[in-house]
Amino acid sequence: MQESRRITQRSASNLALAFCLLPATTRDDMATLYAFCREVDDVADAPGLSVEEQRARLALWREDLHRAYAGRTPHLPVCRELQPVIQWYRLPLELFEELLCGVAMDLEIRRYETWDELDLYCYRVASVVGLLSLPIFGCGDPASRDYAVALGRALQLTNILRDVRTDALRDRIYLPREVLRAHGVREEEILEGRYTPAYAGAARTVARRARRHYREARDRLPEADRRALIAAELMGAVYWRLLLRLERRGFNVFEGAPVRVPRWQKALLVFLTWYRQARGVSCSDYGWD
């Protein structure tokens, strides 16, 4: 697990933060899954590579993953560490294929026309990670799948709203064109980093959809798996605060410092999430009005 731990610690992501609430063995197995997801996701943003080189690198990850499923020794360290996790939890290959297809979308697609297209992307790159995590968390209620899909979409839409400026630097716009047209936003304004009232209106529309997914996740969380899903619940709480901060700024991510949840608030959320679970409080700390 050495390589996976190194990647997880280096990332300093909100997902890695959530692992602190997990038992040691579960934490290690989730770090291994996270490391694979992190590494393949980075293929799409690797600097200095052509699209053809990115496709070739992604194909290497897919081939090594299939090698792990076939019982052969993978070439890549992360895939070697992932192989026993796949076998122990019987993680479906189909979900990993969906994840790789999501990464491939970033190589091919720079704009999304409709909500349906963006929903598919969010499912593949975020909800699928949640679905892969369920067996590792120890979830047994089938309803947890609906929870994972909804929360994944909520988190990804929040990410999209936060990263509009950095995505634009890569000539990517994830906000659906049908939303931009409805609010009179021209793509050139986003690519040039111009904040306008029209853009704020379009971002509010995306935020409302994210809020709907947060509420759906909160409502679909089965009580039987609430304790097992403590790390996911912490993720929901942190990203919900991020969405609130974006809303308070009017979604202006083009000016000033990047919008982040401060460390002290993350630490407080870690404590509150743990405390609620320890006291048996059936309450999600996100999705409220």
C-alpha angles and dihedrals in degrees: 000000000000097000093044092050091050092052093046094049092046093052096060087195128160089248092055088049090057091059090074089079094056130092112262097256093046089047092055093047092048090048088056093050091045092050091055092048091047094049096049092044090054090058090075092054100038107138120236097016125121120229089255091055091048091051090050092050092048089050089055090055091049092049092048091048090053088049089056091050092048091057094250124128111267119228097220117076094226092051090049089054091044095052097078090044090054091049097044096048096031092231110194117249088215091068092051088050090053090051092051090048088054091054089047089056088064089057094051109026125064098166135034117214101193144019090250091060093048092046089057091051092048091049093052100045100034115013092048090057088055092049091051089050096054097080091045091051089051098244117168105172113094088215088072088076091065089047092052093049093049095045092047091055091047092052094046094050088050089051090050093053091048095047102045093114096047092043090051089057086062091047091252126134116181098178104103115256090229088062093046091050092048090057097039095247117156118213090229090064091058094043090051092047096243116158113212137168087248091057091049089054092051091048090051089056090054090046091053089055090049089051090052090054091048090053091046091052091048092050095045098048105117114225091225090065100034094104093046090052096054093120092050090049090053089051090052091050094049096046091045088059088049090054091049090052091050090051092050090053091050088245091287100155093152096077133047130004120339114272110254139159106247120243094245091057092048089051090050091050090051089054095044093048091049092045094051091050092047091051093044094242110167098212134116116216096222141053096057124135 
